[in-house]
Amino acid sequence: MEISFESLETPALTKAQLAELLFDQIGLNKRESKDMIDAFFDLISQKLVDGEDVKISGFGNFQIRTKAARPGRNPRTGESIPIEARRVVTFHASHKLKEHIQGIPGTDAE
């Protein structure tokens, strides 16, 4: 199934636009479309909060990484400040997505 993004007015793809695409091109009603998008992102968010990696085949991996505490510096004043340990989300695109973005022959970007 081909999904068209020509109707997108902003450079960012929003959850509302994804729900509208499901409504227009898949045929779900607007409420089901919104609920499906919300459930999808809630599931990804919860898995990451729980410390689990999220792998989406053909798209990429979201991973939780723990960064250690370290000394930092206020760039305006030069004052040393401690940066606390924290967890961050990283995203690594799949080879398939990278090739698609680059327009490499043999992918769907031809």
N, C-alpha and C positions, 0 to 999 in steps of 0.2 A: 504494500500500500504506500503510495506517494503522499507525503504530507507537505503542503505548501505553506511557506512562511511569508508570502508576499504581502499579506495584510498587516504585518507587524509595523507599527509606526515608530517605535522606539528601538534603539540598538540593543536594549536588554530584553530578554524573554522573561515575562512575568508569569506567576502562577495563574493569574486571571486569563492571560493569553493562552496558556496551555489548556486550561479548561475550555476556552472558546474553541480551540482547535479540535478537542475531543467532541464537542458539541457539533461543530460544522462538518467534520470529516469522518467521524466514527458513527455519529448518530445517537450518542447518549444525550439524555436531557441535561439541561444546564445544572440542575441540582446534583445529579449523578456525576457529572463531569467535575464539578468543584469538589465534591466529596472524594472522588478517586484521586485527584491531584493532592488534596490535603492529606489523605491517608498515605500516599506514596512518600511525601516529604516527612510526615510524622514518623513513619517507620524508619526511614534513613536516619533521621535525627536521633531517635531513641536508641538505635543500634550503636551510633557513634557515642552517645552519652554513656552507654553501657560498656564502652571500651572495645567494641567489636568493629572490625574493618567491614566496609561495604564494597562489594565488587559487582559492577554492572558490566556484563559481558559485551565486548565490542565498544564500550564507552570509556571505562576507567575504574580506578580504585580510590576510595576515600579511606584514609587511615588516620588514626589518632596517634599523635606523637607527644611524648612528655619531654618538655624542655626544662633543663635544670636552671636553678637560680644562678644569676651571674651579675657582675657589676655592670652598671650602665652609666651614661652621662647625659645630662640635660644639654642638648645642643645649643640652646640659647644662652645659658649661664656658664656652661662648662662644669657645673657641680656634679659630683659623683652621686649616683642614686642606685640603690639595689633594685634589680629586676627579679620579681618572685618567680618561683617554679610555676609552670602552667602546662595545660594540655592544649594542643592545637590540632586542627584538622588539616591534612595535606591531601591534595588530589594529584594523581598521576594518570595521565591519559593513556589509553590502550594504544598499542601499535596500530591497530585498525583505525582509530580516531585520528591519530597523528598522520597517517598516510592519507586519510580522507581530506584532512585540512590542507595538506600539501598538494593534493591533486595528483597523487602518484597513480599511474595506470594500473589497472587490476583492482581498483577500489570502486566504490559507488560514486566517486567524485568526477568520473570521466565526462 
